Amino acid sequence: MENFSRTQIYLTAAQQAALASLAQEQGSSASAVIREAVDVYIAQHHPASKTTRRKAAAGAWKKAEPGSPSLAQLRREERRF
């Protein structure tokens, strides 16, 4: 089992209600939903994750299928993250 550290956050009433509803739908706790959301956020925004995605995509456009996005489109998309 992982070691957890306690962190407090302030949510609006709407956020709290949506979080509780989502947790109930998933059959999990609000804390588990928040941890999952944090993991996704870190994966999308951490510089090391961006580098890993770039390396994995290197050369992908050389063998692109017709209708695939251009290199310029791929670069624009990467800049959004």
HTML snippet that shows the backbone in 3Dmol.js (N, CA, C, O; Angstrom):
<script src="https://3Dmol.org/build/3Dmol-min.js"></script>
<div id="view" style="width:600px;height:400px;position:relative"></div>
<script>
const pdb = `
ATOM      1  N   MET A   1       0.841  -1.187   0.000  1.00  0.00           N
ATOM      2  CA  MET A   1       0.000   0.000   0.000  1.00  0.00           C
ATOM      3  C   MET A   1       0.877   1.238   0.000  1.00  0.00           C
ATOM      4  O   MET A   1       1.906   1.292   0.674  1.00  0.00           O
ATOM      5  N   GLU A   2       0.458   2.217  -0.758  1.00  0.00           N
ATOM      6  CA  GLU A   2       1.219   3.464  -0.835  1.00  0.00           C
ATOM      7  C   GLU A   2       1.058   4.280   0.440  1.00  0.00           C
ATOM      8  O   GLU A   2       0.055   4.178   1.147  1.00  0.00           O
ATOM      9  N   ASN A   3       2.067   5.089   0.711  1.00  0.00           N
ATOM     10  CA  ASN A   3       1.957   6.048   1.813  1.00  0.00           C
ATOM     11  C   ASN A   3       1.296   7.298   1.278  1.00  0.00           C
ATOM     12  O   ASN A   3       1.662   7.787   0.210  1.00  0.00           O
ATOM     13  N   PHE A   4       0.343   7.812   1.995  1.00  0.00           N
ATOM     14  CA  PHE A   4      -0.359   9.018   1.592  1.00  0.00           C
ATOM     15  C   PHE A   4      -0.022  10.139   2.545  1.00  0.00           C
ATOM     16  O   PHE A   4       0.249   9.905   3.723  1.00  0.00           O
ATOM     17  N   SER A   5      -0.039  11.357   2.036  1.00  0.00           N
ATOM     18  CA  SER A   5       0.085  12.525   2.902  1.00  0.00           C
ATOM     19  C   SER A   5      -1.202  13.326   2.781  1.00  0.00           C
ATOM     20  O   SER A   5      -1.810  13.383   1.712  1.00  0.00           O
ATOM     21  N   ARG A   6      -1.600  13.924   3.850  1.00  0.00           N
ATOM     22  CA  ARG A   6      -2.858  14.652   3.897  1.00  0.00           C
ATOM     23  C   ARG A   6      -2.685  16.035   3.264  1.00  0.00           C
ATOM     24  O   ARG A   6      -1.717  16.742   3.545  1.00  0.00           O
ATOM     25  N   THR A   7      -3.628  16.403   2.415  1.00  0.00           N
ATOM     26  CA  THR A   7      -3.647  17.712   1.773  1.00  0.00           C
ATOM     27  C   THR A   7      -5.066  18.235   1.821  1.00  0.00           C
ATOM     28  O   THR A   7      -6.010  17.517   1.489  1.00  0.00           O
ATOM     29  N   GLN A   8      -5.220  19.469   2.228  1.00  0.00           N
ATOM     30  CA  GLN A   8      -6.549  20.071   2.261  1.00  0.00           C
ATOM     31  C   GLN A   8      -6.720  20.986   1.059  1.00  0.00           C
ATOM     32  O   GLN A   8      -5.790  21.684   0.655  1.00  0.00           O
ATOM     33  N   ILE A   9      -7.934  20.972   0.491  1.00  0.00           N
ATOM     34  CA  ILE A   9      -8.258  21.874  -0.598  1.00  0.00           C
ATOM     35  C   ILE A   9      -9.627  22.491  -0.328  1.00  0.00           C
ATOM     36  O   ILE A   9     -10.443  21.926   0.399  1.00  0.00           O
ATOM     37  N   TYR A  10      -9.861  23.629  -0.908  1.00  0.00           N
ATOM     38  CA  TYR A  10     -11.153  24.281  -0.809  1.00  0.00           C
ATOM     39  C   TYR A  10     -11.881  24.101  -2.134  1.00  0.00           C
ATOM     40  O   TYR A  10     -11.333  24.400  -3.195  1.00  0.00           O
ATOM     41  N   LEU A  11     -13.106  23.617  -2.070  1.00  0.00           N
ATOM     42  CA  LEU A  11     -13.936  23.436  -3.252  1.00  0.00           C
ATOM     43  C   LEU A  11     -15.192  24.276  -3.119  1.00  0.00           C
ATOM     44  O   LEU A  11     -15.665  24.538  -2.013  1.00  0.00           O
ATOM     45  N   THR A  12     -15.724  24.692  -4.249  1.00  0.00           N
ATOM     46  CA  THR A  12     -17.015  25.367  -4.221  1.00  0.00           C
ATOM     47  C   THR A  12     -18.082  24.309  -3.923  1.00  0.00           C
ATOM     48  O   THR A  12     -17.820  23.109  -4.004  1.00  0.00           O
ATOM     49  N   ALA A  13     -19.266  24.766  -3.582  1.00  0.00           N
ATOM     50  CA  ALA A  13     -20.358  23.830  -3.314  1.00  0.00           C
ATOM     51  C   ALA A  13     -20.660  22.994  -4.558  1.00  0.00           C
ATOM     52  O   ALA A  13     -20.934  21.798  -4.456  1.00  0.00           O
ATOM     53  N   ALA A  14     -20.611  23.620  -5.718  1.00  0.00           N
ATOM     54  CA  ALA A  14     -20.868  22.900  -6.971  1.00  0.00           C
ATOM     55  C   ALA A  14     -19.793  21.847  -7.236  1.00  0.00           C
ATOM     56  O   ALA A  14     -20.105  20.735  -7.662  1.00  0.00           O
ATOM     57  N   GLN A  15     -18.538  22.190  -6.988  1.00  0.00           N
ATOM     58  CA  GLN A  15     -17.457  21.224  -7.172  1.00  0.00           C
ATOM     59  C   GLN A  15     -17.609  20.050  -6.210  1.00  0.00           C
ATOM     60  O   GLN A  15     -17.428  18.894  -6.591  1.00  0.00           O
ATOM     61  N   GLN A  16     -17.943  20.362  -4.969  1.00  0.00           N
ATOM     62  CA  GLN A  16     -18.114  19.319  -3.961  1.00  0.00           C
ATOM     63  C   GLN A  16     -19.250  18.373  -4.343  1.00  0.00           C
ATOM     64  O   GLN A  16     -19.120  17.156  -4.209  1.00  0.00           O
ATOM     65  N   ALA A  17     -20.355  18.927  -4.815  1.00  0.00           N
ATOM     66  CA  ALA A  17     -21.502  18.106  -5.207  1.00  0.00           C
ATOM     67  C   ALA A  17     -21.152  17.232  -6.412  1.00  0.00           C
ATOM     68  O   ALA A  17     -21.487  16.047  -6.440  1.00  0.00           O
ATOM     69  N   ALA A  18     -20.484  17.810  -7.394  1.00  0.00           N
ATOM     70  CA  ALA A  18     -20.095  17.046  -8.580  1.00  0.00           C
ATOM     71  C   ALA A  18     -19.097  15.948  -8.222  1.00  0.00           C
ATOM     72  O   ALA A  18     -19.174  14.839  -8.752  1.00  0.00           O
ATOM     73  N   LEU A  19     -18.177  16.250  -7.340  1.00  0.00           N
ATOM     74  CA  LEU A  19     -17.190  15.269  -6.892  1.00  0.00           C
ATOM     75  C   LEU A  19     -17.874  14.117  -6.159  1.00  0.00           C
ATOM     76  O   LEU A  19     -17.572  12.952  -6.415  1.00  0.00           O
ATOM     77  N   ALA A  20     -18.781  14.436  -5.263  1.00  0.00           N
ATOM     78  CA  ALA A  20     -19.500  13.397  -4.522  1.00  0.00           C
ATOM     79  C   ALA A  20     -20.317  12.520  -5.471  1.00  0.00           C
ATOM     80  O   ALA A  20     -20.363  11.300  -5.312  1.00  0.00           O
ATOM     81  N   SER A  21     -20.954  13.141  -6.449  1.00  0.00           N
ATOM     82  CA  SER A  21     -21.750  12.398  -7.420  1.00  0.00           C
ATOM     83  C   SER A  21     -20.867  11.479  -8.254  1.00  0.00           C
ATOM     84  O   SER A  21     -21.206  10.314  -8.466  1.00  0.00           O
ATOM     85  N   LEU A  22     -19.743  11.992  -8.725  1.00  0.00           N
ATOM     86  CA  LEU A  22     -18.821  11.205  -9.528  1.00  0.00           C
ATOM     87  C   LEU A  22     -18.263  10.032  -8.728  1.00  0.00           C
ATOM     88  O   LEU A  22     -18.191   8.911  -9.233  1.00  0.00           O
ATOM     89  N   ALA A  23     -17.872  10.284  -7.494  1.00  0.00           N
ATOM     90  CA  ALA A  23     -17.337   9.223  -6.647  1.00  0.00           C
ATOM     91  C   ALA A  23     -18.384   8.133  -6.431  1.00  0.00           C
ATOM     92  O   ALA A  23     -18.067   6.944  -6.479  1.00  0.00           O
ATOM     93  N   GLN A  24     -19.619   8.535  -6.195  1.00  0.00           N
ATOM     94  CA  GLN A  24     -20.686   7.560  -5.988  1.00  0.00           C
ATOM     95  C   GLN A  24     -20.923   6.729  -7.252  1.00  0.00           C
ATOM     96  O   GLN A  24     -21.093   5.512  -7.178  1.00  0.00           O
ATOM     97  N   GLU A  25     -20.932   7.392  -8.406  1.00  0.00           N
ATOM     98  CA  GLU A  25     -21.119   6.684  -9.678  1.00  0.00           C
ATOM     99  C   GLU A  25     -20.015   5.660  -9.913  1.00  0.00           C
ATOM    100  O   GLU A  25     -20.263   4.579 -10.448  1.00  0.00           O
ATOM    101  N   GLN A  26     -18.799   6.007  -9.510  1.00  0.00           N
ATOM    102  CA  GLN A  26     -17.652   5.120  -9.721  1.00  0.00           C
ATOM    103  C   GLN A  26     -17.499   4.091  -8.615  1.00  0.00           C
ATOM    104  O   GLN A  26     -16.703   3.159  -8.730  1.00  0.00           O
ATOM    105  N   GLY A  27     -18.265   4.260  -7.543  1.00  0.00           N
ATOM    106  CA  GLY A  27     -18.142   3.345  -6.408  1.00  0.00           C
ATOM    107  C   GLY A  27     -16.831   3.521  -5.668  1.00  0.00           C
ATOM    108  O   GLY A  27     -16.273   2.562  -5.137  1.00  0.00           O
ATOM    109  N   SER A  28     -16.342   4.756  -5.636  1.00  0.00           N
ATOM    110  CA  SER A  28     -15.075   5.038  -4.956  1.00  0.00           C
ATOM    111  C   SER A  28     -15.250   6.247  -4.047  1.00  0.00           C
ATOM    112  O   SER A  28     -16.334   6.822  -3.948  1.00  0.00           O
ATOM    113  N   SER A  29     -14.178   6.612  -3.399  1.00  0.00           N
ATOM    114  CA  SER A  29     -14.214   7.772  -2.513  1.00  0.00           C
ATOM    115  C   SER A  29     -13.876   9.047  -3.284  1.00  0.00           C
ATOM    116  O   SER A  29     -13.289   9.001  -4.364  1.00  0.00           O
ATOM    117  N   ALA A  30     -14.256  10.171  -2.711  1.00  0.00           N
ATOM    118  CA  ALA A  30     -13.893  11.458  -3.306  1.00  0.00           C
ATOM    119  C   ALA A  30     -12.375  11.593  -3.362  1.00  0.00           C
ATOM    120  O   ALA A  30     -11.834  12.142  -4.322  1.00  0.00           O
ATOM    121  N   SER A  31     -11.695  11.100  -2.351  1.00  0.00           N
ATOM    122  CA  SER A  31     -10.231  11.168  -2.327  1.00  0.00           C
ATOM    123  C   SER A  31      -9.615  10.410  -3.497  1.00  0.00           C
ATOM    124  O   SER A  31      -8.658  10.878  -4.114  1.00  0.00           O
ATOM    125  N   ALA A  32     -10.171   9.234  -3.798  1.00  0.00           N
ATOM    126  CA  ALA A  32      -9.651   8.439  -4.919  1.00  0.00           C
ATOM    127  C   ALA A  32      -9.867   9.165  -6.244  1.00  0.00           C
ATOM    128  O   ALA A  32      -9.001   9.131  -7.119  1.00  0.00           O
ATOM    129  N   VAL A  33     -11.007   9.816  -6.394  1.00  0.00           N
ATOM    130  CA  VAL A  33     -11.287  10.571  -7.625  1.00  0.00           C
ATOM    131  C   VAL A  33     -10.304  11.732  -7.755  1.00  0.00           C
ATOM    132  O   VAL A  33      -9.788  11.997  -8.840  1.00  0.00           O
ATOM    133  N   ILE A  34     -10.053  12.410  -6.659  1.00  0.00           N
ATOM    134  CA  ILE A  34      -9.106  13.539  -6.673  1.00  0.00           C
ATOM    135  C   ILE A  34      -7.699  13.045  -7.002  1.00  0.00           C
ATOM    136  O   ILE A  34      -7.004  13.664  -7.807  1.00  0.00           O
ATOM    137  N   ARG A  35      -7.268  11.936  -6.389  1.00  0.00           N
ATOM    138  CA  ARG A  35      -5.925  11.405  -6.684  1.00  0.00           C
ATOM    139  C   ARG A  35      -5.792  11.053  -8.161  1.00  0.00           C
ATOM    140  O   ARG A  35      -4.765  11.336  -8.777  1.00  0.00           O
ATOM    141  N   GLU A  36      -6.821  10.441  -8.730  1.00  0.00           N
ATOM    142  CA  GLU A  36      -6.794  10.099 -10.148  1.00  0.00           C
ATOM    143  C   GLU A  36      -6.708  11.357 -11.013  1.00  0.00           C
ATOM    144  O   GLU A  36      -5.960  11.393 -11.990  1.00  0.00           O
ATOM    145  N   ALA A  37      -7.475  12.385 -10.652  1.00  0.00           N
ATOM    146  CA  ALA A  37      -7.449  13.640 -11.407  1.00  0.00           C
ATOM    147  C   ALA A  37      -6.073  14.297 -11.331  1.00  0.00           C
ATOM    148  O   ALA A  37      -5.591  14.849 -12.321  1.00  0.00           O
ATOM    149  N   VAL A  38      -5.446  14.240 -10.170  1.00  0.00           N
ATOM    150  CA  VAL A  38      -4.104  14.814 -10.008  1.00  0.00           C
ATOM    151  C   VAL A  38      -3.105  14.044 -10.866  1.00  0.00           C
ATOM    152  O   VAL A  38      -2.248  14.649 -11.511  1.00  0.00           O
ATOM    153  N   ASP A  39      -3.207  12.717 -10.878  1.00  0.00           N
ATOM    154  CA  ASP A  39      -2.310  11.910 -11.716  1.00  0.00           C
ATOM    155  C   ASP A  39      -2.441  12.285 -13.190  1.00  0.00           C
ATOM    156  O   ASP A  39      -1.437  12.424 -13.889  1.00  0.00           O
ATOM    157  N   VAL A  40      -3.676  12.447 -13.662  1.00  0.00           N
ATOM    158  CA  VAL A  40      -3.912  12.815 -15.060  1.00  0.00           C
ATOM    159  C   VAL A  40      -3.338  14.198 -15.343  1.00  0.00           C
ATOM    160  O   VAL A  40      -2.697  14.402 -16.374  1.00  0.00           O
ATOM    161  N   TYR A  41      -3.558  15.146 -14.443  1.00  0.00           N
ATOM    162  CA  TYR A  41      -3.050  16.507 -14.624  1.00  0.00           C
ATOM    163  C   TYR A  41      -1.523  16.503 -14.702  1.00  0.00           C
ATOM    164  O   TYR A  41      -0.938  17.148 -15.572  1.00  0.00           O
ATOM    165  N   ILE A  42      -0.887  15.778 -13.795  1.00  0.00           N
ATOM    166  CA  ILE A  42       0.577  15.726 -13.788  1.00  0.00           C
ATOM    167  C   ILE A  42       1.089  15.097 -15.082  1.00  0.00           C
ATOM    168  O   ILE A  42       2.050  15.592 -15.672  1.00  0.00           O
ATOM    169  N   ALA A  43       0.461  14.022 -15.524  1.00  0.00           N
ATOM    170  CA  ALA A  43       0.892  13.359 -16.754  1.00  0.00           C
ATOM    171  C   ALA A  43       0.788  14.288 -17.960  1.00  0.00           C
ATOM    172  O   ALA A  43       1.604  14.207 -18.878  1.00  0.00           O
ATOM    173  N   GLN A  44      -0.205  15.165 -17.962  1.00  0.00           N
ATOM    174  CA  GLN A  44      -0.399  16.068 -19.091  1.00  0.00           C
ATOM    175  C   GLN A  44       0.478  17.313 -19.019  1.00  0.00           C
ATOM    176  O   GLN A  44       0.789  17.901 -20.055  1.00  0.00           O
ATOM    177  N   HIS A  45       0.879  17.724 -17.830  1.00  0.00           N
ATOM    178  CA  HIS A  45       1.559  19.009 -17.689  1.00  0.00           C
ATOM    179  C   HIS A  45       3.005  18.937 -17.212  1.00  0.00           C
ATOM    180  O   HIS A  45       3.716  19.939 -17.286  1.00  0.00           O
ATOM    181  N   HIS A  46       3.455  17.805 -16.735  1.00  0.00           N
ATOM    182  CA  HIS A  46       4.822  17.704 -16.238  1.00  0.00           C
ATOM    183  C   HIS A  46       5.791  17.692 -17.416  1.00  0.00           C
ATOM    184  O   HIS A  46       5.572  16.961 -18.382  1.00  0.00           O
ATOM    185  N   PRO A  47       6.862  18.491 -17.353  1.00  0.00           N
ATOM    186  CA  PRO A  47       7.798  18.567 -18.483  1.00  0.00           C
ATOM    187  C   PRO A  47       8.358  17.208 -18.908  1.00  0.00           C
ATOM    188  O   PRO A  47       8.536  16.975 -20.103  1.00  0.00           O
ATOM    189  N   ALA A  48       8.635  16.319 -17.977  1.00  0.00           N
ATOM    190  CA  ALA A  48       9.175  15.004 -18.334  1.00  0.00           C
ATOM    191  C   ALA A  48       8.159  14.211 -19.150  1.00  0.00           C
ATOM    192  O   ALA A  48       8.536  13.462 -20.051  1.00  0.00           O
ATOM    193  N   SER A  49       6.896  14.367 -18.847  1.00  0.00           N
ATOM    194  CA  SER A  49       5.854  13.669 -19.600  1.00  0.00           C
ATOM    195  C   SER A  49       5.792  14.175 -21.028  1.00  0.00           C
ATOM    196  O   SER A  49       5.601  13.394 -21.960  1.00  0.00           O
ATOM    197  N   LYS A  50       5.951  15.473 -21.203  1.00  0.00           N
ATOM    198  CA  LYS A  50       5.938  16.041 -22.555  1.00  0.00           C
ATOM    199  C   LYS A  50       7.108  15.493 -23.366  1.00  0.00           C
ATOM    200  O   LYS A  50       6.948  15.158 -24.540  1.00  0.00           O
ATOM    201  N   THR A  51       8.271  15.401 -22.753  1.00  0.00           N
ATOM    202  CA  THR A  51       9.452  14.886 -23.442  1.00  0.00           C
ATOM    203  C   THR A  51       9.237  13.426 -23.834  1.00  0.00           C
ATOM    204  O   THR A  51       9.588  13.020 -24.942  1.00  0.00           O
ATOM    205  N   THR A  52       8.670  12.649 -22.941  1.00  0.00           N
ATOM    206  CA  THR A  52       8.401  11.246 -23.229  1.00  0.00           C
ATOM    207  C   THR A  52       7.447  11.106 -24.408  1.00  0.00           C
ATOM    208  O   THR A  52       7.656  10.265 -25.282  1.00  0.00           O
ATOM    209  N   ARG A  53       6.400  11.931 -24.433  1.00  0.00           N
ATOM    210  CA  ARG A  53       5.438  11.885 -25.543  1.00  0.00           C
ATOM    211  C   ARG A  53       6.109  12.286 -26.851  1.00  0.00           C
ATOM    212  O   ARG A  53       5.852  11.678 -27.890  1.00  0.00           O
ATOM    213  N   ARG A  54       6.965  13.302 -26.811  1.00  0.00           N
ATOM    214  CA  ARG A  54       7.656  13.735 -28.026  1.00  0.00           C
ATOM    215  C   ARG A  54       8.549  12.628 -28.567  1.00  0.00           C
ATOM    216  O   ARG A  54       8.548  12.351 -29.766  1.00  0.00           O
ATOM    217  N   LYS A  55       9.315  11.993 -27.675  1.00  0.00           N
ATOM    218  CA  LYS A  55      10.215  10.932 -28.106  1.00  0.00           C
ATOM    219  C   LYS A  55       9.441   9.751 -28.684  1.00  0.00           C
ATOM    220  O   LYS A  55       9.873   9.144 -29.664  1.00  0.00           O
ATOM    221  N   ALA A  56       8.318   9.429 -28.091  1.00  0.00           N
ATOM    222  CA  ALA A  56       7.508   8.315 -28.576  1.00  0.00           C
ATOM    223  C   ALA A  56       6.927   8.612 -29.960  1.00  0.00           C
ATOM    224  O   ALA A  56       6.690   7.697 -30.748  1.00  0.00           O
ATOM    225  N   ALA A  57       6.702   9.887 -30.247  1.00  0.00           N
ATOM    226  CA  ALA A  57       6.093  10.273 -31.522  1.00  0.00           C
ATOM    227  C   ALA A  57       7.124  10.583 -32.607  1.00  0.00           C
ATOM    228  O   ALA A  57       6.759  10.831 -33.756  1.00  0.00           O
ATOM    229  N   ALA A  58       8.399  10.569 -32.250  1.00  0.00           N
ATOM    230  CA  ALA A  58       9.442  10.937 -33.207  1.00  0.00           C
ATOM    231  C   ALA A  58       9.354  10.081 -34.459  1.00  0.00           C
ATOM    232  O   ALA A  58       9.347   8.852 -34.381  1.00  0.00           O
ATOM    233  N   GLY A  59       9.288  10.723 -35.596  1.00  0.00           N
ATOM    234  CA  GLY A  59       9.258  10.036 -36.881  1.00  0.00           C
ATOM    235  C   GLY A  59       7.896   9.511 -37.286  1.00  0.00           C
ATOM    236  O   GLY A  59       7.767   8.890 -38.340  1.00  0.00           O
ATOM    237  N   ALA A  60       6.895   9.742 -36.489  1.00  0.00           N
ATOM    238  CA  ALA A  60       5.562   9.199 -36.775  1.00  0.00           C
ATOM    239  C   ALA A  60       5.007   9.714 -38.097  1.00  0.00           C
ATOM    240  O   ALA A  60       4.301   8.982 -38.790  1.00  0.00           O
ATOM    241  N   TRP A  61       5.303  10.933 -38.453  1.00  0.00           N
ATOM    242  CA  TRP A  61       4.741  11.513 -39.672  1.00  0.00           C
ATOM    243  C   TRP A  61       5.424  10.989 -40.938  1.00  0.00           C
ATOM    244  O   TRP A  61       4.892  11.168 -42.034  1.00  0.00           O
ATOM    245  N   LYS A  62       6.579  10.352 -40.814  1.00  0.00           N
ATOM    246  CA  LYS A  62       7.277   9.826 -42.000  1.00  0.00           C
ATOM    247  C   LYS A  62       6.475   8.710 -42.656  1.00  0.00           C
ATOM    248  O   LYS A  62       6.509   8.541 -43.875  1.00  0.00           O
ATOM    249  N   LYS A  63       5.750   7.948 -41.833  1.00  0.00           N
ATOM    250  CA  LYS A  63       4.966   6.827 -42.354  1.00  0.00           C
ATOM    251  C   LYS A  63       3.470   7.120 -42.221  1.00  0.00           C
ATOM    252  O   LYS A  63       2.664   6.205 -42.054  1.00  0.00           O
ATOM    253  N   ALA A  64       3.118   8.362 -42.295  1.00  0.00           N
ATOM    254  CA  ALA A  64       1.731   8.765 -42.063  1.00  0.00           C
ATOM    255  C   ALA A  64       0.800   8.257 -43.153  1.00  0.00           C
ATOM    256  O   ALA A  64       1.144   8.231 -44.334  1.00  0.00           O
ATOM    257  N   GLU A  65      -0.366   7.864 -42.728  1.00  0.00           N
ATOM    258  CA  GLU A  65      -1.419   7.443 -43.642  1.00  0.00           C
ATOM    259  C   GLU A  65      -2.047   8.683 -44.276  1.00  0.00           C
ATOM    260  O   GLU A  65      -1.993   9.766 -43.693  1.00  0.00           O
ATOM    261  N   PRO A  66      -2.638   8.540 -45.456  1.00  0.00           N
ATOM    262  CA  PRO A  66      -3.346   9.678 -46.059  1.00  0.00           C
ATOM    263  C   PRO A  66      -4.434  10.187 -45.100  1.00  0.00           C
ATOM    264  O   PRO A  66      -5.171   9.402 -44.504  1.00  0.00           O
ATOM    265  N   GLY A  67      -4.512  11.482 -44.970  1.00  0.00           N
ATOM    266  CA  GLY A  67      -5.486  12.092 -44.063  1.00  0.00           C
ATOM    267  C   GLY A  67      -4.961  12.296 -42.659  1.00  0.00           C
ATOM    268  O   GLY A  67      -5.656  12.865 -41.818  1.00  0.00           O
ATOM    269  N   SER A  68      -3.737  11.840 -42.386  1.00  0.00           N
ATOM    270  CA  SER A  68      -3.146  12.040 -41.065  1.00  0.00           C
ATOM    271  C   SER A  68      -2.805  13.509 -40.873  1.00  0.00           C
ATOM    272  O   SER A  68      -2.616  14.227 -41.855  1.00  0.00           O
ATOM    273  N   PRO A  69      -2.722  13.974 -39.623  1.00  0.00           N
ATOM    274  CA  PRO A  69      -2.360  15.372 -39.396  1.00  0.00           C
ATOM    275  C   PRO A  69      -0.932  15.659 -39.860  1.00  0.00           C
ATOM    276  O   PRO A  69      -0.065  14.786 -39.820  1.00  0.00           O
ATOM    277  N   SER A  70      -0.710  16.871 -40.291  1.00  0.00           N
ATOM    278  CA  SER A  70       0.627  17.274 -40.728  1.00  0.00           C
ATOM    279  C   SER A  70       1.523  17.494 -39.518  1.00  0.00           C
ATOM    280  O   SER A  70       1.048  17.558 -38.385  1.00  0.00           O
ATOM    281  N   LEU A  71       2.810  17.608 -39.767  1.00  0.00           N
ATOM    282  CA  LEU A  71       3.757  17.887 -38.693  1.00  0.00           C
ATOM    283  C   LEU A  71       3.401  19.196 -38.001  1.00  0.00           C
ATOM    284  O   LEU A  71       3.476  19.283 -36.775  1.00  0.00           O
ATOM    285  N   ALA A  72       3.020  20.203 -38.756  1.00  0.00           N
ATOM    286  CA  ALA A  72       2.646  21.498 -38.168  1.00  0.00           C
ATOM    287  C   ALA A  72       1.442  21.339 -37.243  1.00  0.00           C
ATOM    288  O   ALA A  72       1.402  21.947 -36.173  1.00  0.00           O
ATOM    289  N   GLN A  73       0.459  20.529 -37.643  1.00  0.00           N
ATOM    290  CA  GLN A  73      -0.711  20.307 -36.787  1.00  0.00           C
ATOM    291  C   GLN A  73      -0.313  19.585 -35.504  1.00  0.00           C
ATOM    292  O   GLN A  73      -0.804  19.921 -34.426  1.00  0.00           O
ATOM    293  N   LEU A  74       0.562  18.608 -35.610  1.00  0.00           N
ATOM    294  CA  LEU A  74       1.027  17.901 -34.423  1.00  0.00           C
ATOM    295  C   LEU A  74       1.753  18.834 -33.463  1.00  0.00           C
ATOM    296  O   LEU A  74       1.569  18.756 -32.249  1.00  0.00           O
ATOM    297  N   ARG A  75       2.576  19.710 -34.014  1.00  0.00           N
ATOM    298  CA  ARG A  75       3.303  20.655 -33.158  1.00  0.00           C
ATOM    299  C   ARG A  75       2.359  21.630 -32.462  1.00  0.00           C
ATOM    300  O   ARG A  75       2.539  21.937 -31.284  1.00  0.00           O
ATOM    301  N   ARG A  76       1.347  22.120 -33.192  1.00  0.00           N
ATOM    302  CA  ARG A  76       0.358  23.018 -32.575  1.00  0.00           C
ATOM    303  C   ARG A  76      -0.353  22.315 -31.434  1.00  0.00           C
ATOM    304  O   ARG A  76      -0.581  22.906 -30.378  1.00  0.00           O
ATOM    305  N   GLU A  77      -0.702  21.063 -31.645  1.00  0.00           N
ATOM    306  CA  GLU A  77      -1.390  20.297 -30.615  1.00  0.00           C
ATOM    307  C   GLU A  77      -0.505  20.135 -29.387  1.00  0.00           C
ATOM    308  O   GLU A  77      -0.982  20.280 -28.262  1.00  0.00           O
ATOM    309  N   GLU A  78       0.759  19.841 -29.580  1.00  0.00           N
ATOM    310  CA  GLU A  78       1.681  19.648 -28.456  1.00  0.00           C
ATOM    311  C   GLU A  78       1.816  20.943 -27.651  1.00  0.00           C
ATOM    312  O   GLU A  78       1.933  20.892 -26.426  1.00  0.00           O
ATOM    313  N   ARG A  79       1.802  22.078 -28.305  1.00  0.00           N
ATOM    314  CA  ARG A  79       1.954  23.358 -27.594  1.00  0.00           C
ATOM    315  C   ARG A  79       0.772  23.669 -26.695  1.00  0.00           C
ATOM    316  O   ARG A  79       0.891  24.468 -25.766  1.00  0.00           O
ATOM    317  N   ARG A  80      -0.382  23.038 -26.963  1.00  0.00           N
ATOM    318  CA  ARG A  80      -1.564  23.285 -26.133  1.00  0.00           C
ATOM    319  C   ARG A  80      -1.403  22.670 -24.749  1.00  0.00           C
ATOM    320  O   ARG A  80      -2.075  23.105 -23.813  1.00  0.00           O
ATOM    321  N   PHE A  81      -0.536  21.673 -24.586  1.00  0.00           N
ATOM    322  CA  PHE A  81      -0.415  20.976 -23.299  1.00  0.00           C
ATOM    323  C   PHE A  81       0.538  21.662 -22.404  1.00  0.00           C
ATOM    324  O   PHE A  81       0.762  21.213 -21.280  1.00  0.00           O
TER     325      PHE A  81
END
`;
const viewer = $3Dmol.createViewer("view");
viewer.addModel(pdb, "pdb");
viewer.setStyle({}, {cartoon: {color: "spectrum"}});
viewer.zoomTo();
viewer.render();
</script>
